[in-house]
Amino acid sequence: MTASNRIEKVAIVGASGHSGSFMTNALLETGRHQVTALTRVDSESKFPDGVVIKKIDYSRPETLVDALRGQDALVITLSGHTPKGTELQLVNAAGEAGVPWILPNEWSPDTANEALVKDVFVFEFKVATRKAITELGKSSFISVSTGFWYEWSLAIKPAYGFDFDSRTVTFFDDGETKICTTTWPHLGRAVAALLSLPIQAEGGDDKACLDALRNQVVYVNSFNVSQRDMLESALRVTGTRESDWTITRVSAEQRYADGVREIKEGVRVGFAKMMYTRVFFADGCGDFETKGTINGVLGLPKEDMDTATRAAIERSKGPVWV
């Protein structure tokens, strides 16, 4: 644990994953952090030069504690297929190892919105993790809410409703509801900038420090956009006109209900329909800009939406669920 006013040693779970790899690279690029990847004993994942690798075995909790000793922060990124209870194991190990800061596996729409959490049951686990950290009382958390990942979601037809091969898009309601969404590079920069802030305020800026964000959900986004905005970007990137596309419309509430029904029937795509459509409801739950983001505090740059759309289109040409 550092005796300075800065985070120096950062452990990451999922450092080679979709989001974790961008966090890892961004942290390394700061030149201020020693990055440690916690990886399963049987994992064959590769990591960039400069990353310390520590093998862990979830069936032996002491290996987690040993790997986390001396770390200033733990960043958790886990896939949706991770066994239940894994994150709580990490939280408990971090507490025992004396890790003062945890960035839990948030990276999602606004799970501080009770109505959204009620309707999208998987988000309950994120609320439970924050509660567990607080009740354990050994570490502090900062949960980073990002909305859904833009280039991941836009490439998946049941997510944002786009099929680039057939040039079709399904608008939820009128397609004008704005949501917050974030790219992987932006997420990486956000985590690196966040963990580069001083712990206690310096230079009279009492907002640009970790203490000011302690035990809070904070908000970061790349874009605040509607499906209509996404289509306009796709038209620019592909050099097509709206008349080249087939646009259909469906009630957002009905599509959500259909997704819930399909989940009960064992239809896999129902989960994506349920989860994604809910953020496009007219209640504005998908637009957390009304709460304020920390983009400015972190000094994050503005992104070019067309560049991100181009990346999504390229991703759509391969396996989109992996």
Buried (B, 14 or more C-beta within 10 A) or exposed (E): BBEEBBBBBBBBBBBBBBBBBBBBBBBBEBEBBBBBBBBEEEEEBEBBEEBEBBEBEBEEBEBBBBBBEBBBBBBBBBEEEBEEEBBBBBBBBBBBBBBBBBBBBBBBBBBBBEEBBEBBEEBEBBBEBBEBBEEBEBBBBBBBBBBBBBBBBBBBBBBBBBBBEEBBBBBBBEBEBBBBBBBBBBBBBBBBBBBBBBBEBEEEEEEBBBEBBEEBBBBBBBBBBBBBBBBBBBBEBBEEEEEEBEBEEBEBBEBBBBBBEBBEEEEEEBBBBBBBBBBBBEBBBBBBBEBEBBBEBBEBEEBEBBEBBBBBBEBBEEEBEE
